[in-house]
């Protein structure tokens, strides 16, 4: 059968978790979350990979973070506009050099 892996990346609050959970349910797949060294796991398994890149407007992402702070108060120190700006300044979208099939998800 087909062996494959799907990885998600993108801005904070862009919908990576929501899309990943939905995709895992749709494909009856196992969702491995926040594992370190996923690239090594991918390389060791020698599977075909897909990269989901979640993107949205800065305003929408910051609004999603505000909602998340209410739902999960323990994340309040991290899920805020200043951390979003800092992390986003380092985030680079995929450029095709990663070796994955790339799907870009834009909410809203």
DRENLUMVEX-231118 format. One record per atom (N, C-alpha, C): y negated, x negated, z negated; residue number from 1. Coordinates in nm, 2 decimals, padded with zeros to 4 digits. Layout:
<pts>
+--------+--------+--------+-----+
!     py !     px !     pz !   i !
+--------+--------+--------+-----+
!      Y !      X !      Z ! NUM !
...
+--------+--------+--------+-----+
</pts>
This chain:
<pts>
+--------+--------+--------+-----+
!     py !     px !     pz !   i !
+--------+--------+--------+-----+
!  00.12 ! -00.08 !  00.00 !   1 !
!  00.00 !  00.00 !  00.00 !   1 !
! -00.13 ! -00.09 !  00.00 !   1 !
! -00.24 ! -00.02 !  00.01 !   2 !
! -00.36 ! -00.09 !  00.01 !   2 !
! -00.40 ! -00.14 ! -00.13 !   2 !
! -00.43 ! -00.27 ! -00.14 !   3 !
! -00.48 ! -00.32 ! -00.26 !   3 !
! -00.63 ! -00.35 ! -00.24 !   3 !
! -00.71 ! -00.32 ! -00.34 !   4 !
! -00.85 ! -00.34 ! -00.32 !   4 !
! -00.92 ! -00.33 ! -00.46 !   4 !
! -01.04 ! -00.38 ! -00.46 !   5 !
! -01.13 ! -00.38 ! -00.58 !   5 !
! -01.27 ! -00.33 ! -00.53 !   5 !
! -01.33 ! -00.26 ! -00.62 !   6 !
! -01.47 ! -00.22 ! -00.60 !   6 !
! -01.55 ! -00.27 ! -00.72 !   6 !
! -01.66 ! -00.33 ! -00.68 !   7 !
! -01.75 ! -00.39 ! -00.79 !   7 !
! -01.88 ! -00.32 ! -00.77 !   7 !
! -01.95 ! -00.29 ! -00.88 !   8 !
! -02.08 ! -00.23 ! -00.88 !   8 !
! -02.19 ! -00.32 ! -00.94 !   8 !
! -02.30 ! -00.32 ! -00.87 !   9 !
! -02.42 ! -00.40 ! -00.93 !   9 !
! -02.54 ! -00.32 ! -00.89 !   9 !
! -02.65 ! -00.36 ! -00.95 !  10 !
! -02.78 ! -00.29 ! -00.92 !  10 !
! -02.87 ! -00.29 ! -01.04 !  10 !
! -02.98 ! -00.22 ! -01.02 !  11 !
! -03.09 ! -00.22 ! -01.12 !  11 !
! -03.04 ! -00.14 ! -01.24 !  11 !
! -03.10 ! -00.17 ! -01.35 !  12 !
! -03.07 ! -00.10 ! -01.48 !  12 !
! -03.12 !  00.04 ! -01.46 !  12 !
! -03.03 !  00.14 ! -01.48 !  13 !
! -03.07 !  00.28 ! -01.47 !  13 !
! -03.06 !  00.33 ! -01.33 !  13 !
! -03.00 !  00.26 ! -01.23 !  14 !
! -02.99 !  00.30 ! -01.09 !  14 !
! -02.87 !  00.39 ! -01.07 !  14 !
! -02.78 !  00.40 ! -01.16 !  15 !
! -02.66 !  00.49 ! -01.15 !  15 !
! -02.53 !  00.42 ! -01.13 !  15 !
! -02.52 !  00.30 ! -01.16 !  16 !
! -02.39 !  00.22 ! -01.15 !  16 !
! -02.28 !  00.29 ! -01.22 !  16 !
! -02.30 !  00.32 ! -01.35 !  17 !
! -02.20 !  00.38 ! -01.43 !  17 !
! -02.16 !  00.52 ! -01.38 !  17 !
! -02.25 !  00.60 ! -01.35 !  18 !
! -02.23 !  00.74 ! -01.30 !  18 !
! -02.14 !  00.73 ! -01.17 !  18 !
! -02.19 !  00.65 ! -01.08 !  19 !
! -02.11 !  00.64 ! -00.95 !  19 !
! -01.98 !  00.58 ! -00.97 !  19 !
! -01.96 !  00.47 ! -01.05 !  20 !
! -01.84 !  00.41 ! -01.08 !  20 !
! -01.73 !  00.51 ! -01.14 !  20 !
! -01.78 !  00.58 ! -01.24 !  21 !
! -01.68 !  00.68 ! -01.30 !  21 !
! -01.64 !  00.78 ! -01.20 !  21 !
! -01.73 !  00.83 ! -01.12 !  22 !
! -01.70 !  00.93 ! -01.02 !  22 !
! -01.60 !  00.88 ! -00.91 !  22 !
! -01.63 !  00.76 ! -00.87 !  23 !
! -01.54 !  00.69 ! -00.77 !  23 !
! -01.40 !  00.67 ! -00.82 !  23 !
! -01.39 !  00.62 ! -00.95 !  24 !
! -01.26 !  00.60 ! -01.01 !  24 !
! -01.18 !  00.73 ! -01.02 !  24 !
! -01.25 !  00.83 ! -01.06 !  25 !
! -01.18 !  00.96 ! -01.07 !  25 !
! -01.14 !  01.01 ! -00.93 !  25 !
! -01.22 !  01.00 ! -00.83 !  26 !
! -01.19 !  01.04 ! -00.69 !  26 !
! -01.07 !  00.96 ! -00.63 !  26 !
! -01.07 !  00.84 ! -00.66 !  27 !
! -00.96 !  00.75 ! -00.61 !  27 !
! -00.84 !  00.73 ! -00.70 !  27 !
! -00.85 !  00.80 ! -00.81 !  28 !
! -00.74 !  00.79 ! -00.92 !  28 !
! -00.72 !  00.64 ! -00.95 !  28 !
! -00.83 !  00.57 ! -00.97 !  29 !
! -00.83 !  00.42 ! -00.99 !  29 !
! -00.86 !  00.39 ! -01.14 !  29 !
! -00.82 !  00.27 ! -01.17 !  30 !
! -00.86 !  00.22 ! -01.31 !  30 !
! -01.00 !  00.16 ! -01.30 !  30 !
! -01.08 !  00.20 ! -01.40 !  31 !
! -01.22 !  00.15 ! -01.41 !  31 !
! -01.22 !  00.04 ! -01.51 !  31 !
! -01.25 ! -00.08 ! -01.47 !  32 !
! -01.26 ! -00.20 ! -01.56 !  32 !
! -01.41 ! -00.22 ! -01.57 !  32 !
! -01.45 ! -00.21 ! -01.70 !  33 !
! -01.60 ! -00.21 ! -01.72 !  33 !
! -01.64 ! -00.34 ! -01.79 !  33 !
! -01.75 ! -00.40 ! -01.74 !  34 !
! -01.82 ! -00.51 ! -01.81 !  34 !
! -01.72 ! -00.62 ! -01.84 !  34 !
! -01.64 ! -00.65 ! -01.75 !  35 !
! -01.55 ! -00.77 ! -01.78 !  35 !
! -01.61 ! -00.89 ! -01.73 !  35 !
! -01.61 ! -01.00 ! -01.81 !  36 !
! -01.66 ! -01.12 ! -01.77 !  36 !
! -01.56 ! -01.19 ! -01.67 !  36 !
! -01.61 ! -01.27 ! -01.58 !  37 !
! -01.53 ! -01.34 ! -01.49 !  37 !
! -01.46 ! -01.25 ! -01.38 !  37 !
! -01.53 ! -01.13 ! -01.35 !  38 !
! -01.47 ! -01.05 ! -01.25 !  38 !
! -01.45 ! -01.11 ! -01.11 !  38 !
! -01.53 ! -01.21 ! -01.08 !  39 !
! -01.52 ! -01.28 ! -00.95 !  39 !
! -01.39 ! -01.36 ! -00.95 !  39 !
! -01.36 ! -01.42 ! -01.07 !  40 !
! -01.23 ! -01.50 ! -01.08 !  40 !
! -01.11 ! -01.40 ! -01.06 !  40 !
! -01.12 ! -01.29 ! -01.13 !  41 !
! -01.02 ! -01.19 ! -01.12 !  41 !
! -01.00 ! -01.14 ! -00.97 !  41 !
! -01.11 ! -01.12 ! -00.90 !  42 !
! -01.11 ! -01.08 ! -00.76 !  42 !
! -01.04 ! -01.19 ! -00.68 !  42 !
! -01.09 ! -01.31 ! -00.70 !  43 !
! -01.03 ! -01.42 ! -00.62 !  43 !
! -00.88 ! -01.44 ! -00.64 !  43 !
! -00.84 ! -01.43 ! -00.77 !  44 !
! -00.70 ! -01.45 ! -00.80 !  44 !
! -00.61 ! -01.35 ! -00.74 !  44 !
! -00.66 ! -01.23 ! -00.74 !  45 !
! -00.58 ! -01.11 ! -00.68 !  45 !
! -00.57 ! -01.12 ! -00.53 !  45 !
! -00.67 ! -01.19 ! -00.47 !  46 !
! -00.67 ! -01.19 ! -00.32 !  46 !
! -00.67 ! -01.05 ! -00.26 !  46 !
! -00.76 ! -00.97 ! -00.31 !  47 !
! -00.77 ! -00.83 ! -00.26 !  47 !
! -00.89 ! -00.82 ! -00.18 !  47 !
! -00.89 ! -00.72 ! -00.09 !  48 !
! -01.01 ! -00.68 ! -00.02 !  48 !
! -01.11 ! -00.62 ! -00.11 !  48 !
! -01.24 ! -00.66 ! -00.11 !  49 !
! -01.33 ! -00.60 ! -00.21 !  49 !
! -01.44 ! -00.52 ! -00.14 !  49 !
! -01.49 ! -00.43 ! -00.22 !  50 !
! -01.61 ! -00.35 ! -00.18 !  50 !
! -01.71 ! -00.37 ! -00.29 !  50 !
! -01.84 ! -00.38 ! -00.25 !  51 !
! -01.94 ! -00.40 ! -00.35 !  51 !
! -02.03 ! -00.27 ! -00.33 !  51 !
! -02.05 ! -00.20 ! -00.44 !  52 !
! -02.14 ! -00.09 ! -00.45 !  52 !
! -02.27 ! -00.14 ! -00.51 !  52 !
! -02.38 ! -00.13 ! -00.43 !  53 !
! -02.51 ! -00.17 ! -00.48 !  53 !
! -02.59 ! -00.05 ! -00.51 !  53 !
! -02.62 ! -00.02 ! -00.63 !  54 !
! -02.70 !  00.10 ! -00.67 !  54 !
! -02.85 !  00.06 ! -00.68 !  54 !
! -02.93 !  00.14 ! -00.61 !  55 !
! -03.07 !  00.12 ! -00.59 !  55 !
! -03.15 !  00.25 ! -00.61 !  55 !
! -03.26 !  00.24 ! -00.68 !  56 !
! -03.35 !  00.36 ! -00.69 !  56 !
! -03.49 !  00.31 ! -00.71 !  56 !
! -03.58 !  00.40 ! -00.72 !  57 !
! -03.72 !  00.36 ! -00.74 !  57 !
! -03.73 !  00.31 ! -00.89 !  57 !
! -03.83 !  00.22 ! -00.91 !  58 !
! -03.85 !  00.17 ! -01.04 !  58 !
! -03.88 !  00.28 ! -01.14 !  58 !
! -03.96 !  00.38 ! -01.09 !  59 !
! -04.00 !  00.49 ! -01.18 !  59 !
! -03.88 !  00.57 ! -01.22 !  59 !
! -03.78 !  00.60 ! -01.13 !  60 !
! -03.66 !  00.67 ! -01.16 !  60 !
! -03.57 !  00.60 ! -01.25 !  60 !
! -03.56 !  00.47 ! -01.23 !  61 !
! -03.48 !  00.39 ! -01.32 !  61 !
! -03.53 !  00.39 ! -01.46 !  61 !
! -03.66 !  00.37 ! -01.48 !  62 !
! -03.73 !  00.37 ! -01.61 !  62 !
! -03.71 !  00.50 ! -01.68 !  62 !
! -03.72 !  00.61 ! -01.60 !  63 !
! -03.70 !  00.74 ! -01.65 !  63 !
! -03.56 !  00.76 ! -01.70 !  63 !
! -03.46 !  00.71 ! -01.63 !  64 !
! -03.32 !  00.72 ! -01.67 !  64 !
! -03.30 !  00.64 ! -01.80 !  64 !
! -03.37 !  00.53 ! -01.81 !  65 !
! -03.35 !  00.45 ! -01.93 !  65 !
! -03.41 !  00.52 ! -02.05 !  65 !
! -03.52 !  00.59 ! -02.03 !  66 !
! -03.58 !  00.68 ! -02.14 !  66 !
! -03.48 !  00.78 ! -02.19 !  66 !
! -03.42 !  00.85 ! -02.09 !  67 !
! -03.32 !  00.95 ! -02.12 !  67 !
! -03.20 !  00.89 ! -02.19 !  67 !
! -03.16 !  00.77 ! -02.15 !  68 !
! -03.04 !  00.70 ! -02.21 !  68 !
! -03.08 !  00.66 ! -02.36 !  68 !
! -03.20 !  00.62 ! -02.38 !  69 !
! -03.24 !  00.59 ! -02.52 !  69 !
! -03.22 !  00.71 ! -02.62 !  69 !
! -03.25 !  00.82 ! -02.57 !  70 !
! -03.24 !  00.94 ! -02.65 !  70 !
! -03.09 !  00.97 ! -02.67 !  70 !
! -03.01 !  00.96 ! -02.57 !  71 !
! -02.86 !  00.99 ! -02.58 !  71 !
! -02.79 !  00.88 ! -02.66 !  71 !
! -02.83 !  00.76 ! -02.65 !  72 !
! -02.76 !  00.64 ! -02.71 !  72 !
! -02.87 !  00.56 ! -02.78 !  72 !
! -02.91 !  00.60 ! -02.90 !  73 !
! -03.02 !  00.53 ! -02.97 !  73 !
! -02.99 !  00.38 ! -02.99 !  73 !
! -02.86 !  00.34 ! -03.00 !  74 !
! -02.83 !  00.20 ! -03.02 !  74 !
! -02.87 !  00.11 ! -02.91 !  74 !
! -02.90 !  00.17 ! -02.79 !  75 !
! -02.95 !  00.10 ! -02.67 !  75 !
! -03.10 !  00.09 ! -02.66 !  75 !
! -03.17 !  00.14 ! -02.75 !  76 !
! -03.32 !  00.15 ! -02.74 !  76 !
! -03.38 !  00.01 ! -02.73 !  76 !
! -03.33 ! -00.09 ! -02.79 !  77 !
! -03.39 ! -00.22 ! -02.78 !  77 !
! -03.37 ! -00.28 ! -02.65 !  77 !
! -03.27 ! -00.24 ! -02.57 !  78 !
! -03.25 ! -00.30 ! -02.44 !  78 !
! -03.29 ! -00.21 ! -02.33 !  78 !
! -03.28 ! -00.08 ! -02.34 !  79 !
! -03.31 !  00.02 ! -02.23 !  79 !
! -03.45 !  00.06 ! -02.24 !  79 !
! -03.54 ! -00.03 ! -02.19 !  80 !
! -03.68 !  00.01 ! -02.19 !  80 !
! -03.75 ! -00.06 ! -02.07 !  80 !
! -03.87 ! -00.02 ! -02.05 !  81 !
! -03.94 ! -00.07 ! -01.93 !  81 !
! -03.96 ! -00.22 ! -01.92 !  81 !
! -03.99 ! -00.28 ! -02.04 !  82 !
! -04.01 ! -00.43 ! -02.03 !  82 !
! -03.89 ! -00.50 ! -02.00 !  82 !
! -03.77 ! -00.46 ! -02.05 !  83 !
! -03.65 ! -00.53 ! -02.02 !  83 !
! -03.61 ! -00.50 ! -01.87 !  83 !
! -03.64 ! -00.38 ! -01.83 !  84 !
! -03.61 ! -00.34 ! -01.69 !  84 !
! -03.69 ! -00.43 ! -01.60 !  84 !
! -03.82 ! -00.45 ! -01.62 !  85 !
! -03.90 ! -00.54 ! -01.54 !  85 !
! -03.85 ! -00.69 ! -01.54 !  85 !
! -03.81 ! -00.73 ! -01.66 !  86 !
! -03.76 ! -00.87 ! -01.67 !  86 !
! -03.63 ! -00.89 ! -01.59 !  86 !
! -03.53 ! -00.80 ! -01.61 !  87 !
! -03.41 ! -00.81 ! -01.54 !  87 !
! -03.42 ! -00.79 ! -01.39 !  87 !
! -03.50 ! -00.70 ! -01.35 !  88 !
! -03.53 ! -00.67 ! -01.21 !  88 !
! -03.59 ! -00.79 ! -01.14 !  88 !
! -03.67 ! -00.87 ! -01.21 !  89 !
! -03.73 ! -00.98 ! -01.15 !  89 !
! -03.63 ! -01.09 ! -01.10 !  89 !
! -03.51 ! -01.08 ! -01.16 !  90 !
! -03.40 ! -01.18 ! -01.12 !  90 !
! -03.30 ! -01.12 ! -01.03 !  90 !
! -03.30 ! -00.99 ! -01.02 !  91 !
! -03.20 ! -00.92 ! -00.94 !  91 !
! -03.22 ! -00.94 ! -00.79 !  91 !
! -03.12 ! -00.98 ! -00.72 !  92 !
! -03.13 ! -00.99 ! -00.57 !  92 !
! -03.02 ! -00.90 ! -00.51 !  92 !
! -03.06 ! -00.82 ! -00.42 !  93 !
! -02.96 ! -00.74 ! -00.35 !  93 !
! -02.86 ! -00.82 ! -00.27 !  93 !
! -02.75 ! -00.76 ! -00.24 !  94 !
! -02.65 ! -00.83 ! -00.16 !  94 !
! -02.70 ! -00.86 ! -00.02 !  94 !
! -02.65 ! -00.98 !  00.03 !  95 !
! -02.69 ! -01.02 !  00.16 !  95 !
! -02.58 ! -01.04 !  00.26 !  95 !
! -02.46 ! -01.00 !  00.23 !  96 !
! -02.35 ! -01.01 !  00.32 !  96 !
! -02.27 ! -01.14 !  00.30 !  96 !
! -02.33 ! -01.23 !  00.23 !  97 !
! -02.26 ! -01.36 !  00.21 !  97 !
! -02.15 ! -01.36 !  00.10 !  97 !
! -02.15 ! -01.25 !  00.03 !  98 !
! -02.06 ! -01.23 ! -00.08 !  98 !
! -01.91 ! -01.22 ! -00.04 !  98 !
! -01.89 ! -01.18 !  00.08 !  99 !
! -01.75 ! -01.15 !  00.13 !  99 !
! -01.70 ! -01.02 !  00.10 !  99 !
! -01.78 ! -00.92 !  00.06 ! 100 !
! -01.74 ! -00.79 !  00.03 ! 100 !
! -01.79 ! -00.69 !  00.14 ! 100 !
! -01.72 ! -00.58 !  00.15 ! 101 !
! -01.77 ! -00.47 !  00.23 ! 101 !
! -01.88 ! -00.41 !  00.14 ! 101 !
! -02.00 ! -00.39 !  00.19 ! 102 !
! -02.11 ! -00.35 !  00.10 ! 102 !
! -02.15 ! -00.20 !  00.13 ! 102 !
! -02.16 ! -00.12 !  00.02 ! 103 !
! -02.21 !  00.01 !  00.03 ! 103 !
! -02.34 !  00.02 ! -00.06 ! 103 !
! -02.45 !  00.07 !  00.00 ! 104 !
! -02.57 !  00.08 ! -00.08 ! 104 !
! -02.58 !  00.23 ! -00.12 ! 104 !
! -02.60 !  00.25 ! -00.25 ! 105 !
! -02.62 !  00.39 ! -00.30 ! 105 !
! -02.76 !  00.40 ! -00.35 ! 105 !
! -02.83 !  00.49 ! -00.29 ! 106 !
! -02.97 !  00.52 ! -00.33 ! 106 !
! -02.98 !  00.66 ! -00.38 ! 106 !
! -03.01 !  00.68 ! -00.51 ! 107 !
! -03.02 !  00.81 ! -00.56 ! 107 !
! -03.16 !  00.86 ! -00.54 ! 107 !
! -03.17 !  00.99 ! -00.55 ! 108 !
! -03.30 !  01.06 ! -00.53 ! 108 !
! -03.36 !  01.04 ! -00.40 ! 108 !
+--------+--------+--------+-----+
</pts>
